[in-house]
């Protein structure tokens, strides 16, 4: 982790968790054929419509991290996926990021259906990812429980 990414508390600033998760999104999109090359060929792309980050454990300067991605679901216009960020040493979960993306025609700047051929790789991934455990933070919301 870069020293300049840390805040005055000495740990990774919340904005840089999002930067790292955004890089993980780029990697995921490239891996499934929906990244920059897809955009350049089709003039379509995926835009994040909603994002939720849960900070689980601190990350300090010099700490190496990595992310994994789990596809939760998709339809012709939407994709729901979930990132987990871990410390390399000890493989400790440090943060999660749940996202909903929309398939967008870049010329019209509106949400449109993706071609079936585009969705086929996602279907194969979804089948394998359905065997993974459901993330504990999936669908979490911000709230303060009422006092009993």
Number of C-alpha atoms within 10 A of each C-alpha: 15 12 13 9 16 18 14 7 8 13 17 21 17 14 11 14 21 17 11 15 24 15 13 19 21 14 17 19 17 14 11 15 16 21 18 15 13 17 16 10 8 12 14 24 23 22 14 15 12 11 14 17 19 18 14 14 14 14 21 18 15 9 15 13 17 15 21 15 19 21 22 21 18 17 15 14 16 20 21 18 20 24 22 21 24 21 18 13 9 7 11 13 18 19 22 26 22 24 20 19 18 23 22 21 18 15 8 10 11 11 17 17 14 19 10 10 8 14 19 12 14 18 15 10 16 18 13 11 16 13 8 12 8 12 15 8 17 16 8 12 9 7 6 6 6 5 4 3
